[in-house]
């Protein structure tokens, strides 16, 4: 079971959710845009964990961010699914992004 921090406005997050749903991977989705408390929880992770360093350097938000039950955080949801032999869904049109440079989220 994962907790996925994301936003329904984020194309990468929508693809992650669709892929997990398709494969029946259990998760709880926390939309950081709905409640300030959830945004604060995400920012606390982003501010202190090195997994987000590259995202911050290139102007990405770092979404979706997946938290395992043991509290470890990772961002490569596509790599996780491929390692499990599960399909990756890209439902949104190419070129959609939520970072400043429009290359990622």
C-alpha positions in Angstrom: 0.0 0.0 0.0 1.3 3.4 -1.0 0.4 7.0 -0.2 0.7 9.1 -3.4 1.1 12.8 -2.9 -0.1 14.5 -6.1 -2.6 16.7 -7.8 -5.4 16.0 -10.1 -4.1 18.9 -12.2 -0.8 17.1 -12.7 -0.6 15.0 -15.9 2.1 12.7 -14.3 -0.1 12.2 -11.3 -3.1 11.3 -13.5 -1.0 8.8 -15.4 0.4 7.3 -12.2 -3.2 6.9 -10.8 -4.4 5.4 -14.0 -1.5 2.9 -14.1 -2.0 1.8 -10.5 -5.7 1.5 -11.0 -5.3 -0.6 -14.1 -3.0 -3.0 -12.3 -4.9 -3.0 -9.0 -2.0 -1.6 -7.0 -3.5 -0.3 -3.7 -2.8 3.3 -2.8 -4.3 6.3 -1.1 -4.1 9.5 -3.2 -3.6 12.7 -1.3 -4.4 15.7 -3.5 -2.1 18.5 -2.2 -4.3 21.2 -3.7 -7.4 20.3 -1.6 -6.2 20.9 1.9 -3.4 23.1 3.3 -2.6 20.4 5.8 -1.9 17.9 3.0 0.2 20.5 1.1 2.2 21.1 4.3 2.8 17.4 4.8 4.1 17.1 1.3 6.3 20.2 1.6 7.8 18.8 4.9 8.8 15.7 2.9 10.1 17.7 0.0 12.1 20.1 2.1 14.0 17.4 4.1 14.4 14.4 1.8 17.3 14.1 -0.6 15.1 12.2 -3.1 13.7 15.6 -4.1 17.0 17.4 -4.5 17.2 16.9 -8.3 13.5 18.0 -8.7 14.2 21.2 -6.8 17.4 21.9 -8.9 15.5 21.7 -12.2 12.3 23.4 -11.1 10.1 20.4 -10.8 7.6 20.1 -8.0 8.3 16.4 -7.3 5.0 14.9 -8.1 3.8 12.3 -7.8 5.7 11.4 -4.7 5.0 7.8 -3.4 5.4 6.9 0.2 5.8 3.2 1.2 4.4 1.8 4.4 7.9 2.0 5.9 8.0 5.7 5.2 10.5 5.6 2.4 9.7 8.0 -0.5 10.4 7.5 -4.2 9.4 9.3 -7.4 10.0 6.8 -10.2 6.5 5.3 -10.3 7.1 4.1 -13.9 10.2 2.3 -12.9 8.4 0.6 -10.0 5.6 -0.6 -12.2 8.1 -1.9 -14.9 10.0 -3.8 -12.2 6.8 -5.4 -11.1 6.0 -6.3 -14.8 3.0 -4.0 -14.8 1.9 -1.6 -17.6 2.5 2.1 -17.6 -0.4 4.2 -18.8 0.1 7.7 -20.4 -3.4 9.0 -20.9 -2.5 12.6 -21.2 -1.2 14.2 -24.4 2.6 14.6 -24.7 4.0 17.9 -23.7 1.7 18.5 -20.8 3.6 19.3 -17.6 3.5 21.3 -14.4 7.1 22.4 -13.9 8.3 25.8 -14.8 10.0 24.6 -18.0 7.1 22.4 -19.0 9.1 19.2 -19.0 7.9 17.4 -15.8 6.1 17.7 -12.6 
